[in-house]
Structure formats: C-alpha cells, structure tokens
Amino acid sequence: MVTRGFFSGRKPPTDADGRIPPGQYLEQSFPVLAAGPTPRVRTEDWSFTLKHGPRPLKKWTWAEFNALPLSRMTRDIHCVTAWTKFDTSWQGVLVDDILVDAGIAPPTAFTLAHSFDGYATNVPAKDLTGGKAMVALLYEGKPITPDHGGPARLLVPHLYFWKSAKWLNGLQFTEHDEPGFWELRGYHIYGDPWREQRYTDDP
C-alpha cells in the first residue's frame, strides 16, 4: 500500500533558494490525496479530545475550541508524493495553547493524532510544541474544505504532510512511538522531508 506510483518525476526549479527539499518539485495548485473516502464532519458534531493513553484529559466542542487563542502560520508544505507548495497560510490553535487550556505539559514524549475516519499518525511531542504545530481551522482565510481536512486538521509543516492529519478529532499521548496508518504500511516513522525520510528503510 506504499504509494510510490504518485511520484511525477518533475524536477525542482533552479531558483527555489533552497526551499525545496531533495526529490520534490514546486506545485502551484493544492493536490488532494487521501487514504479513503472524504468524511463530511459537521461542526455541530465535531469535538476534539486530548488523551493520555486511553484516559481523556479534556474535550472541547467546536464553539469551545474556537474560543481558544487563534494564531496565524504561513509555511511551505511538503508531500511525500513529491510536491512542495510555498507560503500556505493557515489560522488555528497552536498545540501549545491547547495544552495551556488543558493545564498540562506533555506527559509523554510521543503522540498519536486521530481523525474522524479512523486514520492515525504518530508525531513526537517535541514536534507539536514550541510553536511548531497547530490544529488549523482556516486556510487562506476561509474554512478548510472537507477535501483538505476540514473542519479542522493538524498542521505540522516541517514534516511530510501525511503527518498533518486531516479531519482531526484528537491527540493521544502514548508511552511509546506507536506507528499510525501509513507508518504501518511502509512509510517512515518520522518523515523529515529534508532527509528524504519517505519509507521505512530510509535513514
């Protein structure tokens, strides 16, 4: 189930000023890729739960979550299928601010991001904190469309974009670095685009 067939073979431009990781090409559009059908999650049915193992720590409704401090983040994003998109603009709640509202520091070094469709992906807690990641609610100033993970998606722009889980409904702190959906199917456990950590055997 490893999606090697997605690669286009296009070459990155020579004037990219070092912003394109190895093996990537510059994409002007915003391709849509998903592991299965697109769920349609109504905001009135949406909730976000922070867990430590199986134990819920705090849960927010859509209205409660949107009352948290909103931050802006403009970043380049990099898909494992070889495209890079410059200067994507997002608004949402930093994971740091979620933790502040819950009154906790990360209780473990590892997390699993969970989605409404059953998808999961692992991200170290240090890659979610320190202003590195957010739960995004708006893209380019507008609500995120379902195809791109709305109403809320994780944004971890310094890792390959499969780590930025669509249709997010929770973060779970785990005692060990547990692989998620694509990690169990041959993708790298960490996914640094600058080191080309696409697949399990990549260094």
C-alpha positions in Angstrom: 0.0 0.0 0.0 3.0 2.3 -0.3 2.1 5.0 -2.8 5.3 5.1 -4.9 3.2 5.5 -8.0 2.3 9.0 -7.1 5.7 10.4 -8.0 5.7 12.6 -11.0 9.4 12.8 -11.9 9.3 16.5 -12.3 12.5 18.4 -11.3 12.6 21.3 -8.9 13.3 24.8 -10.3 16.8 26.1 -10.0 15.7 29.4 -8.4 14.0 27.9 -5.4 16.5 29.4 -3.0 16.9 26.1 -1.1 13.3 26.0 -0.1 12.5 22.7 -1.9 13.7 19.5 -0.1 15.5 16.8 -2.1 13.3 14.9 -4.6 10.5 17.5 -4.5 9.0 19.7 -7.2 7.2 23.1 -6.8 3.4 22.8 -7.1 1.2 25.8 -7.7 -2.1 24.0 -7.0 -3.1 22.1 -3.8 -3.4 18.4 -4.8 -5.9 16.3 -2.8 -4.8 12.9 -1.6 -6.5 10.7 0.9 -6.3 7.1 2.2 -10.1 6.6 1.8 -13.4 8.4 1.3 -13.7 12.0 2.4 -15.7 12.3 5.6 -18.2 15.2 5.9 -18.0 16.3 9.5 -20.5 18.9 10.6 -19.1 21.5 13.1 -22.1 20.7 15.4 -20.9 17.1 15.5 -17.2 17.9 15.8 -15.2 17.6 19.0 -11.5 17.4 20.0 -10.2 15.2 22.8 -6.8 15.3 24.4 -5.9 11.9 25.9 -3.1 10.3 27.9 -3.2 6.7 26.8 -6.9 5.7 27.0 -7.7 8.4 29.6 -9.4 11.6 28.4 -7.7 14.7 29.8 -10.0 17.3 28.2 -12.6 17.6 25.5 -13.8 20.6 23.5 -16.8 21.3 21.3 -16.4 23.3 18.1 -17.5 26.5 19.9 -15.2 25.9 22.9 -12.3 25.1 20.6 -12.8 28.3 18.5 -12.8 30.3 21.7 -9.2 29.4 22.3 -6.5 31.9 21.1 -6.1 31.8 17.3 -2.7 32.1 15.7 -1.5 32.5 12.1 1.1 30.4 10.4 2.4 30.8 6.9 4.7 27.9 5.9 5.9 25.8 2.9 4.4 22.3 2.9 5.9 19.1 1.5 4.0 16.0 0.4 5.7 12.6 0.4 4.3 12.2 -3.2 7.0 14.7 -4.2 5.2 18.1 -4.4 6.1 21.2 -2.4 3.8 24.2 -2.1 5.2 27.5 -0.9 3.7 30.0 1.5 0.5 28.3 2.6 -1.5 30.4 5.1 -3.3 28.9 8.0 -5.1 30.1 11.1 -5.9 27.8 14.1 -5.0 26.9 17.6 -1.3 26.2 18.4 -0.9 22.9 20.2 0.9 24.9 22.9 -2.3 26.8 23.6 -4.4 23.6 23.7 -2.0 22.3 26.4 -2.3 25.6 28.3 -6.1 25.4 28.2 -5.9 21.8 29.5 -3.5 22.9 32.2 -0.9 20.3 31.3 2.6 19.8 29.9 3.1 16.9 27.5 3.0 13.8 29.8 5.0 11.6 27.4 7.4 12.2 24.5 5.1 10.7 21.9 1.6 11.3 20.4 -0.8 9.8 18.0 -3.1 12.2 16.0 -6.5 10.7 15.4 -9.1 11.5 12.7 -12.8 11.1 12.4 -12.3 8.4 9.6 -10.1 6.2 11.8 -6.8 7.5 10.4 -3.9 8.0 12.8 -0.3 9.2 12.5 2.4 9.4 15.1 4.3 12.7 15.9 6.8 13.2 18.7 5.5 15.7 21.2 8.6 18.0 20.6 7.4 18.4 17.0 4.0 19.6 18.1 5.1 22.2 20.8 7.3 25.3 20.7 5.1 26.9 18.1 5.8 24.2 15.5 2.3 22.8 15.0 -1.4 23.8 15.2 -4.9 22.5 14.8 -5.8 24.5 11.7 -9.3 25.8 11.2 -8.9 28.2 8.3 -6.9 28.1 5.1 -6.2 31.3 3.2 -8.7 33.0 5.5 -11.6 30.6 4.7 -12.9 27.4 6.5 -10.9 24.4 5.4 -12.9 22.4 2.9 -13.6 18.7 3.6 -11.2 17.6 0.8 -8.4 19.3 2.6 -9.3 18.0 6.0 -11.9 20.5 7.3 -13.4 21.4 9.6 -10.1 21.0 11.4 -6.8 19.4 10.5 -3.4 19.0 12.2 -0.6 21.2 10.7 3.0 20.0 11.2 4.6 21.8 8.2 8.2 20.8 8.9 7.4 17.1 8.4 5.9 15.3 5.3 2.3 16.3 5.0 0.8 12.9 5.8 1.8 13.8 9.4 -0.7 16.7 9.2 -3.7 14.5 9.8 -7.0 15.6 8.1 -10.4 15.6 9.9 -8.7 15.7 13.3 -10.6 14.8 16.4 -7.9 14.3 19.0 -4.3 13.9 20.2 -3.3 11.0 22.3 -0.1 10.9 24.4 1.5 7.5 24.2 4.3 5.8 26.2 6.0 4.6 23.1 6.4 5.8 19.5 3.4 3.9 18.0 3.1 3.8 14.2 0.0 5.1 12.6 -1.8 4.2 9.4 0.9 4.9 6.8 3.8 4.1 9.1 2.3 0.5 9.4 2.2 0.4 5.6 5.8 1.2 4.8 6.2 5.0 5.4 8.9 6.3 7.6 8.3 6.5 11.4 9.4 10.2 11.5 9.1 11.8 8.0 11.7 14.6 7.7 11.5 15.9 4.1 15.0 17.4 4.2 16.4 13.9 4.9 14.0 12.2 2.4 12.5 10.0 5.1 9.8 8.7 2.9 9.9 4.9 3.6 10.8 2.6 6.4 14.3 1.9 5.3 15.3 5.5 4.6 17.9 6.7 7.1 
